[in-house]
């Protein structure tokens, strides 16, 4: 059995099942990507909650695995060549788990690269822009009298939703009939924009019928339902 005690993060979050993938996360849009992927693939894993209220993301143990102090992060005891592998960044984790299992990533080269293309669209556009809109709409930014910063992100969020909506025209998922890591990356953010960030009306989400249709299909998946609540907040 792999000795995970060599990894400092296991001192703070001991592995009860060291033969399983260790997930260090919070059920935020980025965090649930990894949990949903683990649920979808059926890989055995052990979730650990990183408490932001206690600033555990800044602890030396967490930084030893995720130096950018962001969730999620994973530690796979059975990585390449059978050696343990730690990873941070949700997009990298999705690609790794897809390649490890041969699931949710097209096997042909063009399909693979196009899927990664749409994953990067989420990582570089939807995630950062929806997050900024959430700040200006729900958090400290809502108190700013000058609404130009908020409106800038509203306009950009609408533009991105338009790109996504057009892509989903006559498609069941972003890549067509096949559900992929591009969907797993994207739709937690769309859900959060409408729900937690309370910005659905602000961005006119009803204008994007295809986005709404695919979001409904996404949140109905059993693995998504479970992954959206993993790790459980206590």
One Martini backbone bead per residue (centre of mass of N, CA, C, O) as a GRO file, in nm:
protein
  234
    1UNK     BB    1   0.098   0.035   0.020
    2UNK     BB    2   0.074   0.357   0.007
    3UNK     BB    3   0.269   0.625   0.150
    4UNK     BB    4   0.116   0.935   0.241
    5UNK     BB    5   0.301   1.056   0.477
    6UNK     BB    6   0.498   1.215   0.277
    7UNK     BB    7   0.254   1.411   0.275
    8UNK     BB    8   0.178   1.693   0.448
    9UNK     BB    9  -0.140   1.701   0.409
   10UNK     BB   10  -0.189   1.433   0.588
   11UNK     BB   11  -0.156   1.571   0.868
   12UNK     BB   12  -0.429   1.740   0.850
   13UNK     BB   13  -0.552   1.509   0.636
   14UNK     BB   14  -0.616   1.215   0.701
   15UNK     BB   15  -0.600   0.892   0.567
   16UNK     BB   16  -0.835   0.636   0.579
   17UNK     BB   17  -0.790   0.581   0.247
   18UNK     BB   18  -0.490   0.545   0.086
   19UNK     BB   19  -0.609   0.397  -0.187
   20UNK     BB   20  -0.739   0.668  -0.241
   21UNK     BB   21  -0.847   0.944  -0.358
   22UNK     BB   22  -0.762   1.269  -0.260
   23UNK     BB   23  -0.989   1.529  -0.161
   24UNK     BB   24  -0.951   1.891  -0.172
   25UNK     BB   25  -1.236   2.087  -0.068
   26UNK     BB   26  -1.521   2.277  -0.199
   27UNK     BB   27  -1.866   2.353  -0.280
   28UNK     BB   28  -1.778   2.494  -0.552
   29UNK     BB   29  -1.752   2.537  -0.880
   30UNK     BB   30  -1.460   2.424  -0.875
   31UNK     BB   31  -1.480   2.192  -0.667
   32UNK     BB   32  -1.713   2.015  -0.808
   33UNK     BB   33  -1.569   1.912  -1.051
   34UNK     BB   34  -1.409   1.685  -0.913
   35UNK     BB   35  -1.644   1.538  -0.776
   36UNK     BB   36  -1.806   1.476  -1.029
   37UNK     BB   37  -1.587   1.318  -1.177
   38UNK     BB   38  -1.557   1.097  -0.964
   39UNK     BB   39  -1.850   1.004  -0.981
   40UNK     BB   40  -1.863   0.944  -1.288
   41UNK     BB   41  -1.616   0.731  -1.287
   42UNK     BB   42  -1.594   0.563  -0.997
   43UNK     BB   43  -1.375   0.655  -0.827
   44UNK     BB   44  -1.211   0.617  -0.551
   45UNK     BB   45  -1.275   0.841  -0.267
   46UNK     BB   46  -1.157   1.110  -0.037
   47UNK     BB   47  -1.300   1.363   0.136
   48UNK     BB   48  -1.190   1.707   0.209
   49UNK     BB   49  -1.240   1.980   0.405
   50UNK     BB   50  -1.179   2.322   0.333
   51UNK     BB   51  -1.158   2.581   0.561
   52UNK     BB   52  -1.210   2.912   0.508
   53UNK     BB   53  -1.281   3.024   0.795
   54UNK     BB   54  -0.977   2.899   0.881
   55UNK     BB   55  -0.765   2.924   0.647
   56UNK     BB   56  -0.665   2.640   0.522
   57UNK     BB   57  -0.557   2.737   0.236
   58UNK     BB   58  -0.291   2.871   0.405
   59UNK     BB   59  -0.164   2.627   0.484
   60UNK     BB   60   0.119   2.443   0.463
   61UNK     BB   61  -0.020   2.179   0.382
   62UNK     BB   62  -0.181   2.285   0.140
   63UNK     BB   63   0.058   2.431  -0.010
   64UNK     BB   64   0.218   2.164  -0.071
   65UNK     BB   65  -0.007   2.103  -0.309
   66UNK     BB   66  -0.133   2.420  -0.330
   67UNK     BB   67   0.042   2.706  -0.396
   68UNK     BB   68  -0.231   2.882  -0.485
   69UNK     BB   69  -0.460   2.835  -0.263
   70UNK     BB   70  -0.651   2.633  -0.432
   71UNK     BB   71  -0.943   2.493  -0.521
   72UNK     BB   72  -0.877   2.197  -0.607
   73UNK     BB   73  -0.725   1.891  -0.477
   74UNK     BB   74  -0.509   1.606  -0.542
   75UNK     BB   75  -0.434   1.257  -0.434
   76UNK     BB   76  -0.276   0.994  -0.611
   77UNK     BB   77  -0.161   0.677  -0.530
   78UNK     BB   78  -0.218   0.593  -0.858
   79UNK     BB   79  -0.025   0.698  -1.064
   80UNK     BB   80   0.204   0.724  -1.267
   81UNK     BB   81   0.372   0.429  -1.243
   82UNK     BB   82   0.239   0.396  -0.941
   83UNK     BB   83   0.268   0.688  -0.844
   84UNK     BB   84   0.224   0.949  -0.669
   85UNK     BB   85  -0.018   1.228  -0.728
   86UNK     BB   86  -0.027   1.577  -0.738
   87UNK     BB   87  -0.305   1.819  -0.782
   88UNK     BB   88  -0.388   2.126  -0.932
   89UNK     BB   89  -0.639   2.246  -1.086
   90UNK     BB   90  -0.931   2.169  -1.232
   91UNK     BB   91  -0.852   2.123  -1.530
   92UNK     BB   92  -0.619   1.923  -1.478
   93UNK     BB   93  -0.791   1.716  -1.327
   94UNK     BB   94  -0.988   1.647  -1.554
   95UNK     BB   95  -0.780   1.545  -1.756
   96UNK     BB   96  -0.653   1.327  -1.582
   97UNK     BB   97  -0.915   1.159  -1.523
   98UNK     BB   98  -0.983   1.107  -1.818
   99UNK     BB   99  -0.713   0.957  -1.887
  100UNK     BB  100  -0.724   0.740  -1.664
  101UNK     BB  101  -1.028   0.626  -1.766
  102UNK     BB  102  -1.146   0.702  -2.060
  103UNK     BB  103  -1.342   0.949  -1.978
  104UNK     BB  104  -1.493   1.239  -2.104
  105UNK     BB  105  -1.304   1.189  -2.369
  106UNK     BB  106  -1.213   1.193  -2.663
  107UNK     BB  107  -1.013   0.972  -2.862
  108UNK     BB  108  -0.985   1.169  -3.070
  109UNK     BB  109  -0.789   1.430  -3.144
  110UNK     BB  110  -0.992   1.651  -3.225
  111UNK     BB  111  -1.190   1.607  -2.986
  112UNK     BB  112  -0.990   1.657  -2.762
  113UNK     BB  113  -0.907   1.951  -2.837
  114UNK     BB  114  -1.197   2.068  -2.836
  115UNK     BB  115  -1.253   2.010  -2.542
  116UNK     BB  116  -1.019   2.177  -2.428
  117UNK     BB  117  -1.113   2.439  -2.549
  118UNK     BB  118  -1.381   2.451  -2.372
  119UNK     BB  119  -1.236   2.439  -2.106
  120UNK     BB  120  -1.081   2.710  -2.148
  121UNK     BB  121  -1.332   2.885  -2.172
  122UNK     BB  122  -1.401   2.849  -1.877
  123UNK     BB  123  -1.132   2.921  -1.733
  124UNK     BB  124  -1.094   3.214  -1.892
  125UNK     BB  125  -1.411   3.313  -1.869
  126UNK     BB  126  -1.655   3.213  -1.700
  127UNK     BB  127  -1.527   3.204  -1.424
  128UNK     BB  128  -1.408   3.494  -1.385
  129UNK     BB  129  -1.664   3.657  -1.474
  130UNK     BB  130  -1.876   3.536  -1.282
  131UNK     BB  131  -1.718   3.603  -1.024
  132UNK     BB  132  -1.724   3.910  -1.055
  133UNK     BB  133  -2.026   3.941  -1.065
  134UNK     BB  134  -2.075   3.823  -0.785
  135UNK     BB  135  -1.932   4.046  -0.630
  136UNK     BB  136  -2.106   4.295  -0.744
  137UNK     BB  137  -2.396   4.163  -0.663
  138UNK     BB  138  -2.351   4.016  -0.358
  139UNK     BB  139  -2.119   4.153  -0.239
  140UNK     BB  140  -1.934   4.426  -0.185
  141UNK     BB  141  -2.012   4.555  -0.468
  142UNK     BB  142  -2.317   4.634  -0.402
  143UNK     BB  143  -2.219   4.915  -0.250
  144UNK     BB  144  -2.157   5.044  -0.507
  145UNK     BB  145  -2.255   5.320  -0.676
  146UNK     BB  146  -2.085   5.233  -0.907
  147UNK     BB  147  -2.208   5.027  -1.186
  148UNK     BB  148  -1.991   4.980  -1.406
  149UNK     BB  149  -1.848   4.721  -1.317
  150UNK     BB  150  -2.095   4.540  -1.315
  151UNK     BB  151  -2.185   4.596  -1.614
  152UNK     BB  152  -1.937   4.478  -1.745
  153UNK     BB  153  -1.995   4.181  -1.643
  154UNK     BB  154  -2.270   4.152  -1.763
  155UNK     BB  155  -2.187   4.180  -2.059
  156UNK     BB  156  -1.982   3.944  -2.056
  157UNK     BB  157  -2.175   3.723  -1.963
  158UNK     BB  158  -2.366   3.746  -2.205
  159UNK     BB  159  -2.161   3.680  -2.419
  160UNK     BB  160  -2.085   3.397  -2.314
  161UNK     BB  161  -2.373   3.282  -2.323
  162UNK     BB  162  -2.398   3.318  -2.629
  163UNK     BB  163  -2.178   3.126  -2.710
  164UNK     BB  164  -2.297   2.878  -2.568
  165UNK     BB  165  -2.578   2.879  -2.698
  166UNK     BB  166  -2.480   2.839  -2.987
  167UNK     BB  167  -2.331   2.571  -2.939
  168UNK     BB  168  -2.615   2.423  -2.833
  169UNK     BB  169  -2.727   2.414  -3.098
  170UNK     BB  170  -2.827   2.102  -3.168
  171UNK     BB  171  -2.719   2.012  -2.874
  172UNK     BB  172  -2.676   1.824  -2.585
  173UNK     BB  173  -2.375   1.914  -2.579
  174UNK     BB  174  -2.090   2.071  -2.634
  175UNK     BB  175  -1.989   1.800  -2.816
  176UNK     BB  176  -2.290   1.690  -2.830
  177UNK     BB  177  -2.371   1.369  -2.741
  178UNK     BB  178  -2.117   1.405  -2.559
  179UNK     BB  179  -2.017   1.384  -2.241
  180UNK     BB  180  -1.790   1.614  -2.076
  181UNK     BB  181  -1.555   1.813  -1.923
  182UNK     BB  182  -1.685   2.071  -2.033
  183UNK     BB  183  -1.949   2.039  -1.870
  184UNK     BB  184  -1.828   2.001  -1.584
  185UNK     BB  185  -1.701   2.292  -1.587
  186UNK     BB  186  -1.950   2.486  -1.671
  187UNK     BB  187  -2.233   2.432  -1.509
  188UNK     BB  188  -2.160   2.522  -1.220
  189UNK     BB  189  -2.143   2.825  -1.306
  190UNK     BB  190  -2.428   2.867  -1.409
  191UNK     BB  191  -2.570   2.784  -1.151
  192UNK     BB  192  -2.434   3.004  -0.970
  193UNK     BB  193  -2.530   3.255  -1.116
  194UNK     BB  194  -2.836   3.199  -1.059
  195UNK     BB  195  -2.816   3.127  -0.761
  196UNK     BB  196  -2.596   3.234  -0.554
  197UNK     BB  197  -2.560   3.517  -0.723
  198UNK     BB  198  -2.840   3.627  -0.827
  199UNK     BB  199  -2.808   3.683  -1.179
  200UNK     BB  200  -3.026   3.596  -1.383
  201UNK     BB  201  -3.184   3.860  -1.439
  202UNK     BB  202  -2.941   4.042  -1.504
  203UNK     BB  203  -2.858   3.849  -1.767
  204UNK     BB  204  -3.101   3.710  -1.902
  205UNK     BB  205  -3.135   3.386  -1.899
  206UNK     BB  206  -3.397   3.346  -2.079
  207UNK     BB  207  -3.236   3.400  -2.357
  208UNK     BB  208  -3.089   3.103  -2.292
  209UNK     BB  209  -3.224   2.817  -2.378
  210UNK     BB  210  -2.992   2.612  -2.413
  211UNK     BB  211  -2.862   2.647  -2.142
  212UNK     BB  212  -3.110   2.565  -1.973
  213UNK     BB  213  -3.146   2.282  -2.088
  214UNK     BB  214  -2.862   2.167  -2.009
  215UNK     BB  215  -2.869   2.231  -1.711
  216UNK     BB  216  -3.103   2.041  -1.643
  217UNK     BB  217  -2.952   1.784  -1.730
  218UNK     BB  218  -2.713   1.808  -1.542
  219UNK     BB  219  -2.864   1.828  -1.250
  220UNK     BB  220  -2.997   1.526  -1.299
  221UNK     BB  221  -2.747   1.388  -1.238
  222UNK     BB  222  -2.640   1.183  -0.994
  223UNK     BB  223  -2.338   1.275  -0.980
  224UNK     BB  224  -2.405   1.575  -0.953
  225UNK     BB  225  -2.575   1.575  -0.700
  226UNK     BB  226  -2.341   1.470  -0.522
  227UNK     BB  227  -2.103   1.663  -0.605
  228UNK     BB  228  -2.246   1.937  -0.506
  229UNK     BB  229  -2.205   1.796  -0.189
  230UNK     BB  230  -1.874   1.793  -0.230
  231UNK     BB  231  -1.791   1.840   0.043
  232UNK     BB  232  -1.932   1.849   0.332
  233UNK     BB  233  -2.069   2.077   0.528
  234UNK     BB  234  -1.994   2.133   0.903
   0.00000   0.00000   0.00000
